[in-house]
Every structure is written in structure tokens, then in C-alpha cells.
Amino acid sequence: MGLNCCLISCLAQLRLHHYPIESRTLYLHHFSNRSFEPDINRKLTEIVRQEGYRRKNFILVRKRQKAALFLYGEVSIYIKKRRFHDTFRNTSHYEIQVACLIKLRENKSYQRLKSDGSLLVSETLRARTIFSSSGRAYQETESSAQERLFQILALKIHRSLEQSFQNKNQRLEN
């Protein structure tokens, strides 16, 4: 599964290196959490940050003033459902679903670029996975299933950012 995600992400990744570095600086705000699952916003923020470092399309900066772009995120849904049962009606598999609203906004006070602070993307991205904590063949903890799920969501977030950034720059070139 992990190898497939890596292959898919490598094949589908846009390359933004031909755009100026100063236009690709990104400040990642801590994601907020509207779900009832504690601390998942912190975990997702960190995985999105790691994915940004890995992809290298955006230059992640620590100070807001040095960023041309701001990324905001909000975990709006986190649901854990019972999915499959064994012959004794005990839950053998669970499904986790998560939804995250992301917003990519230009920094209108960034001095190196002329920007009106427009919103480049605002969309809700979803991901889900199934795990078994009691299966005979393959067992997985909920936290490792969460990490796998957040990796998938981080890939979707970065694809959305890259696509909207490229679309904006293509409109400016035309």
C-alpha cells in the first residue's frame, strides 16, 4: 500500500520549479479541529508539512511575513465506523473517514509580489481507510491507520495546492 501511494504520488506530482522561488514560499498554519477526535489536527499538520518538504514544490517558511502563500486547514469530520464482523458478531474491521477543508490564499502584504490576497483554492478533501485491530492475517493499530490515512490526505492536499498554483500562473501568463 505504501509503495503504491509513493508511486502514484511520484507519477502525479506537478513540478513547479520553473516558477520563481519567492512566488512559491508557503506558510503552513496549524490546522484547526472541528471533529470530536482530539489532537488529529496536529498530526495532520505535521504530515502535510513533511509532505511539503518531500515534494519541494513549495518553500515552507517559519515566518508569515516571508510567505507569498498561506495554507489554512480545518479537520471537519473524523468518523470511525464498524465495518465487518466475525462469525461471533465481534467487530473485525473499522473504517475511518476524514474530511478536511483547505484554503490557499495569497499574502497581500508580501512585498516581493503584487498580490490582492485572493483565495486560490477552497475545497474539502476526503479520505478513508479500513483497518483491523483483531484480524488473524493482518493487524494494524488505529494510530498507524490514521497515519496512513493522513498520508493519503496530505498527498491530496499538495496535489490541490500545486494544481491551483499552476492554474493561477497559467492565467497570468495568458
N, C-alpha and C positions, 0 to 999 in steps of 0.2 A: 504494500500500500504506500509506504513512504517513498519508495523508489519511483513508483508510478506518478505520485504527486510531483516529485522533483523533475522527472522527465517532462511531464505536462507543463510545469511552470517554466522550464527552460525553453521549451518549444514555443510557448505562447507569449513569452516576455518581449515587450517592446524595448527597443534601445533608444534612449533619449540623450545619449552622449554628445550628439551633434548640436544640441541646444546649449546656449551659454550657461555656465555653472551658476552664475548669480540668479538666473531665472528658475533654477531647479532647487534652490535652497528651501527646505521644508522644516517647519516647527511642528512637532507632534504633541498636541495637547493630550493630557491624560483623559482617557475615555471615561464617560460617566456611566452610571449603572441605574437603570430603572427596573431591572428584574429583581426578583427576590432571592437570587443566589449571591451570597456575599463574595466579594473580592475578585470576581471574574473580570471586571473591568481592568484591574491592574494587570492580571495575567494576559489579557488580550492586548493591552497597550504595549507590554513588553515584547510579545511575539510579533506584533506589527512593526515595532522598532527593529527587532532582529532581522526581519524580512527586508526592511528598508536598507539596512547595512549590507545584507547579502546581495540584493539586486543592484545596488549602486546607481540607480537612475536618478534618485533624488539625494541631495546632500542634506543629511539631518543635522540641524544646528541646535544648540542648547539655549540660545537667547532668541526671544521673539523678534527683537529689533533686526536681527541678521537674516531673517527669513523672508523670502518672496511669497511663500505659500504657507497657509495654516491648515492643518488637518484636525478636525474635531470628530469625535465618535461617541456614540451612545449605545450601550447594550440595552435593547428594549425588551427582548424576550429571551428567556432561558427556561426551557422545559425539559424535564426528564420524565419519560413515559415508559411504562412496562410494555414490552413488545411481544415476547414469546414466552411460553410456559412449558415446563417439562410435563411428564405424564402424571405427576402428583400435584399439578396446578401451581407449582412454585415458579416464580419469575426467573427465567434463564437468560433473557436478553433485555436490555434497555435501549431506548433511543433518546438521544439528546439533540434538541433543536435550539439554535441560537439565531437571533436577528440583531443586526447592528446598523444603526443609521450613521452614515458618514457624510461629512461636509468638507469640501475642499474650497478654501477661499483665498483670494489674493490679498496680500498685505498692502493696503492703500498707503501706508506711511513708509513703505520701503523705498529708500531714496535712489537706489540704482536703476529702478524700472518705473516707468509711468504706469500706474495701475489705478483703477477706480474701486478696488476692493470687491470686485464681482465674485459671485459664487460660481465656481467652475463645475462642481458636482454636488448633488444632494440625492442620495439614494439609500435605500435599505437593502442590505445584503444578507442573505440567509445561508446557513449551512446546517447539516445534520449528520449524525453518525450513529451507529449501533455498536454496543459493546456487551460483553458477557463477563460478569464477575464470578460466575459459578459454573461455567462450562467445562466440560472434560477436555475437549481438544484445545481450546484457546481461551485463556483467561486474561482479562485486562482490568486494571483499576479504573475507576471513574476519572481520576485525575489524569491518567495517561490518555484516556479517550477524549477528555477536554482539551488536552494539549494538541492532539491530532486534529480535533475539530477547529481549534483556533488557528492552526497552521493553514488549514483549508480556507478559513475566513480571511486570514492575512493575505493569502495569495489573491483572493477575490478583491480585497481592498486595494492592493497595489495595482492589479490589472485595471481597475476602475480609475485610479488616480492617473496612471500612465496614459490610458486612452483619452481621458478628458483633457489632460495637459497637451497631448499631441493634437487633439481636435482644436483646442483653443489656438495653438500656434499655427496650425494649418489655415485657420480662418484669418489670422493676422497676415499671413504671407500672401493670401489671395486678394 
